[in-house]
Amino acid sequence: MTTTRPETPDSSDERSGGNRDRAQRQRDRAAEISAAPYVVAAIQSTGIHPSTARLVAIDLVTYTSAGEEVDTYHAVLDPGTDPGPLHLHGLSPAEIDAGQRFDNILRSVTRLIDGRTLLVHNAPRVWGFIVSESRRAIRSNTNRTNRGRRARGRKRRPGHVPKPVAIIDTLATARRRSIRLDDTRIRGVARTLGLDAPTPVASVERADVRESEHTRTDTRLIAQFFFDAYGGPAALDEGSPFARLDPGNLHGDRFGLQRSHLRVDAADAERRFANPGPWQRGRPLTEGMEIVVSPEIAADPDEIIAAAVGANLNYSEKLTRATSLVVCNQTVELSGKAMHAARKGIPLISDSAFLEIVAGDIVPGTRG
């Protein structure tokens, strides 16, 4: 038989009071987010890929729907590893040694990002670093919590990966709008968009600028991209082209870059058909052809990849001599994947032309 102890008036009152406090905190949090529904993040890191590099600085600023700054946050981080050369991030070894661990700032970061629309420049990389560092911090906090629980018998929450309601990539948005970019860095894009921005080129003057000032300038430029150059919330509501990502649909690839599940799965998929070689212009596609998507397209890359997968084509992130074609809208002054494709004699095709031919007849391939 189970015996239930009667609830005392005091315990009932305490629980009721706790529920009221929780409800009030939720209302306060909702009001806080409503007043500043956007947050911009800029980072400094020791390298390019989240899988092999670490964050050494993060800058966050929340904004109202009118583009007014509300809360600001900046932290220098000590990753406990080789920070790399100073010119990568502007921080001396002494400054990094005096920095904080990411697990100590995770709660501050999640407080600023959770429930808001996150604006970043180059989402796969920036969000990739935030996710990677958050997960590393959670593991560290969990280990410390478990040790502390055994010693003191108390629980301590390890934290969580930040939860933005959406992510807007200002670099990808420029491409959705077919803006030609000769320099994809924040300051290079700012100048292309006609904004007043410092030069992106390294200089003695740049070396004298403190990292916190440099990164905050980048943060504010990203905000200007969204609120001024791209039209802000009104343009978003009107359906203007924006690279708007669902965080729940993103997954780290082998480099730690956060990409769509579709894209990661397509790159990792088993090759069911043998690659017949390069595509010949004017001829149909053949099952098993390997496509690469260049960043210089106006269409959503996932639309291109989904169409390719549906036609039994293979998708690859990496361009090699086995690549059959590269989807790219840029035809002059080539750079990146398009430049290497041209050098290897691999044909280029625009996003609209690719979507047209992939919807047509596909030549049956040879099973691999």
C-alpha positions in Angstrom: 0.0 0.0 0.0 1.3 3.5 -0.9 1.0 6.1 1.8 0.7 9.7 0.6 1.7 12.4 3.1 -0.8 15.2 3.4 0.3 18.4 1.9 1.0 21.1 4.5 -0.3 24.6 3.9 3.2 26.0 3.9 4.4 23.6 1.1 1.3 24.4 -1.0 1.9 28.1 -0.6 5.6 27.8 -1.5 4.8 25.9 -4.7 2.1 28.4 -5.6 4.5 31.2 -5.0 7.2 29.5 -7.1 4.7 29.0 -10.0 3.8 32.7 -9.8 7.5 33.7 -9.8 8.2 31.4 -12.8 5.2 32.9 -14.7 6.4 36.4 -14.0 9.9 35.5 -15.2 8.5 34.1 -18.4 6.4 37.3 -18.9 9.5 39.5 -18.3 11.6 37.4 -20.7 8.9 37.6 -23.4 8.8 41.4 -23.0 12.5 41.6 -23.1 12.6 39.7 -26.4 9.7 41.7 -27.8 11.6 44.9 -27.1 14.7 43.7 -28.8 13.9 40.7 -31.2 17.2 40.8 -33.1 20.7 39.9 -32.0 23.9 40.3 -34.1 26.9 38.2 -33.5 30.5 38.7 -34.8 33.4 36.5 -33.8 37.2 36.1 -33.9 38.7 32.7 -34.2 42.0 30.9 -34.5 41.2 29.4 -37.9 38.5 28.8 -40.6 36.8 25.6 -39.5 35.0 25.0 -36.2 36.2 21.4 -36.2 39.8 22.4 -36.0 39.8 26.0 -34.7 38.5 27.8 -31.6 36.8 31.0 -30.8 38.9 33.7 -29.1 36.3 36.5 -29.1 32.6 36.9 -29.4 30.6 40.1 -29.7 26.8 40.4 -29.4 24.4 43.3 -29.7 20.6 43.1 -29.4 18.4 45.4 -31.5 14.9 46.7 -31.6 12.8 46.2 -34.8 13.8 49.8 -35.7 17.5 49.0 -35.5 18.3 50.6 -32.2 20.9 49.0 -30.0 19.7 47.7 -26.6 22.2 45.3 -24.9 25.9 44.8 -25.8 28.2 42.0 -24.8 31.9 41.3 -25.6 34.2 38.6 -24.3 37.7 37.5 -25.0 38.1 33.8 -24.7 41.0 31.5 -23.7 40.6 28.3 -25.7 43.5 26.6 -23.9 45.1 25.8 -27.2 47.5 27.5 -29.6 45.8 30.8 -30.5 47.5 31.2 -33.8 49.0 34.4 -35.2 47.9 37.7 -33.9 46.9 39.0 -37.4 44.1 36.5 -37.6 42.1 38.0 -34.7 44.0 41.0 -33.3 44.6 39.5 -29.8 48.0 39.1 -28.2 48.8 35.8 -26.3 48.6 37.8 -23.0 45.1 39.0 -23.9 44.0 35.5 -24.7 45.6 34.1 -21.6 43.6 36.6 -19.6 40.4 35.6 -21.4 37.5 33.5 -20.1 36.5 30.0 -20.9 33.5 29.6 -23.1 31.8 27.4 -20.5 31.9 30.4 -18.1 30.1 32.7 -20.6 27.7 30.2 -22.1 24.7 31.4 -20.0 25.3 35.0 -21.0 25.5 34.0 -24.7 22.3 31.9 -24.5 20.5 34.7 -22.6 21.2 37.1 -25.5 20.5 34.7 -28.4 17.6 32.5 -27.1 14.2 33.5 -28.7 15.7 36.1 -31.0 16.5 36.3 -34.7 20.2 35.9 -35.0 22.0 38.0 -37.7 25.4 36.8 -38.8 27.7 37.1 -41.8 28.6 33.7 -43.1 26.2 31.6 -41.1 27.8 28.1 -41.7 31.0 29.4 -40.1 29.8 31.8 -37.4 26.9 29.6 -36.2 29.2 26.6 -36.5 31.7 28.1 -34.1 29.0 29.1 -31.6 27.4 25.6 -31.7 30.8 23.8 -31.4 32.0 26.0 -28.5 28.6 25.6 -26.8 28.7 21.8 -27.0 32.2 21.7 -25.8 31.2 23.9 -22.9 28.2 21.7 -22.1 30.5 18.7 -21.9 32.9 20.5 -19.6 30.1 21.8 -17.4 28.5 18.3 -17.3 31.7 16.7 -16.2 32.2 19.4 -13.5 28.5 19.0 -12.4 28.9 15.2 -12.1 32.0 15.6 -9.9 30.3 18.3 -7.8 27.2 16.2 -7.4 29.2 13.3 -6.1 31.0 15.7 -3.7 28.1 17.8 -2.5 24.9 16.0 -3.6 23.7 19.1 -5.6 22.6 19.5 -9.2 23.8 22.2 -11.5 22.5 22.6 -15.0 25.3 22.4 -17.6 23.6 24.9 -20.0 22.4 24.4 -23.6 23.2 25.4 -27.2 21.7 28.8 -27.9 18.2 28.7 -29.4 17.5 31.5 -31.9 14.1 31.4 -33.6 15.8 32.0 -36.9 19.2 32.9 -38.4 19.7 35.4 -41.2 22.9 35.2 -43.1 23.8 38.7 -44.5 26.5 37.3 -46.8 24.1 34.7 -48.4 21.4 37.4 -48.6 23.7 39.5 -50.8 24.0 36.5 -53.1 20.3 35.9 -53.1 20.0 39.4 -54.4 22.6 38.8 -57.1 24.9 41.4 -55.7 28.4 40.9 -57.2 30.9 40.7 -54.4 34.6 41.1 -55.1 35.4 40.9 -51.3 33.1 38.7 -49.2 34.5 40.0 -45.9 32.2 42.1 -43.7 33.9 45.4 -44.6 34.3 44.4 -48.2 30.5 43.7 -48.5 29.8 46.9 -46.6 31.7 49.0 -49.2 30.0 47.2 -52.0 26.6 48.1 -50.5 27.7 51.7 -50.2 28.0 51.8 -46.5 30.7 53.9 -44.7 33.1 51.2 -43.6 36.9 50.9 -42.8 38.9 49.1 -45.5 39.0 45.3 -45.2 42.7 45.4 -46.2 45.3 44.8 -43.5 47.3 47.9 -42.5 49.5 49.3 -39.8 46.5 51.5 -38.7 44.3 48.4 -38.5 46.9 46.7 -36.3 46.6 49.5 -33.8 42.9 49.1 -33.3 41.9 47.1 -30.3 40.1 43.7 -31.1 37.0 44.7 -29.1 36.6 47.9 -31.2 37.3 46.1 -34.5 34.8 43.3 -33.7 32.2 45.7 -32.5 32.5 47.7 -35.8 31.9 44.4 -37.6 28.8 43.7 -35.5 27.4 47.1 -36.2 28.0 46.7 -40.0 26.1 43.4 -40.0 23.2 45.3 -38.3 23.4 48.0 -41.0 23.3 45.3 -43.7 20.0 44.0 -42.4 18.3 47.2 -41.2 19.5 49.7 -43.8 20.9 48.0 -47.0 18.4 45.1 -47.0 15.3 46.9 -45.8 15.0 45.3 -42.3 11.9 43.7 -40.8 9.6 45.4 -43.3 11.4 43.9 -46.3 11.5 40.5 -44.5 7.7 40.7 -44.1 7.2 41.7 -47.7 9.1 38.6 -48.9 12.2 40.3 -50.2 15.1 37.9 -50.7 16.8 36.9 -47.5 18.9 33.9 -46.6 16.8 32.9 -43.5 17.7 29.6 -41.9 15.9 27.4 -39.5 18.4 26.4 -36.7 16.5 23.1 -36.3 17.4 22.2 -39.9 21.1 22.8 -39.5 23.7 20.1 -38.8 27.5 20.2 -38.6 29.4 18.8 -41.6 32.9 17.2 -41.2 34.4 20.7 -40.9 32.0 21.7 -38.2 30.2 24.2 -40.6 26.5 24.3 -39.9 24.6 23.4 -43.1 21.2 22.0 -43.9 20.5 18.4 -43.2 19.8 18.0 -46.9 23.2 19.4 -47.9 25.2 17.3 -45.3 23.3 14.1 -46.2 23.8 14.7 -49.9 27.5 15.2 -49.5 27.8 12.0 -47.4 25.4 9.9 -49.5 26.5 6.6 -51.1 27.3 7.0 -54.8 24.8 4.6 -56.5 25.8 5.4 -60.1 29.2 5.6 -61.7 30.3 9.1 -62.6 30.1 9.3 -66.4 32.5 12.3 -66.5 32.1 16.0 -67.5 28.7 17.3 -68.7 28.7 18.4 -72.3 27.0 21.7 -72.9 23.8 21.2 -74.9 23.4 17.6 -73.9 21.2 16.2 -71.1 22.5 15.2 -67.7 23.4 11.6 -66.9 22.7 9.8 -63.6 25.8 9.7 -61.5 27.2 13.0 -62.6 28.9 14.9 -59.8 27.9 18.5 -59.2 29.4 21.2 -57.1 27.6 24.4 -56.1 29.5 27.6 -56.0 28.5 30.3 -53.5 27.9 32.8 -56.4 24.3 31.9 -57.2 21.0 33.6 -56.5 19.0 30.5 -55.8 19.0 28.8 -52.5 21.8 26.1 -52.7 19.4 23.6 -51.1 17.0 24.0 -54.1 19.9 23.1 -56.5 21.1 20.2 -54.3 17.5 18.8 -53.9 17.0 18.9 -57.6 20.3 17.1 -58.2 19.6 14.4 -55.7 16.1 13.9 -57.1 17.7 13.3 -60.5 20.2 10.7 -59.1 23.1 13.1 -59.5 25.9 13.1 -56.9 26.6 16.2 -54.8 30.1 17.1 -53.5 31.4 20.1 -51.5 34.8 19.7 -52.9 35.7 20.4 -56.5 38.0 17.8 -58.1 38.9 16.6 -61.6 36.0 14.2 -61.3 33.5 17.0 -61.0 31.0 17.0 -63.9 29.8 20.6 -63.6 29.7 23.5 -61.3 26.6 25.6 -60.7 27.7 29.2 -60.7 26.2 32.5 -62.0 29.5 34.3 -62.2 31.1 34.1 -65.7 33.9 36.8 -65.6 36.6 37.5 -63.1 36.2 34.1 -61.6 37.3 33.2 -58.1 37.1 30.2 -55.7 35.4 27.1 -57.0 34.5 28.7 -60.4 38.0 29.7 -61.0 39.4 26.3 -60.3 36.7 24.7 -62.4 37.6 26.9 -65.4 41.3 25.9 -64.9 40.4 22.2 -64.9 38.1 22.5 -68.0 35.0 21.7 -65.9 31.9 23.4 -67.3 30.0 26.1 -65.5 26.2 26.5 -65.6 23.9 29.1 -64.0 21.4 28.2 -61.3 18.4 28.9 -63.5 19.9 26.9 -66.5 20.7 23.9 -64.2 17.2 23.9 -62.7 15.8 23.9 -66.3 17.9 20.9 -67.6 17.6 18.9 -64.4 13.9 19.0 -64.8 14.2 17.5 -68.3 15.2 14.1 -69.5 18.0 12.4 -67.5 20.1 9.8 -69.2 20.1 6.5 -67.2 23.4 5.9 -65.5 25.5 2.8 -64.8 25.1 1.3 -61.4 28.3 1.7 -59.4 
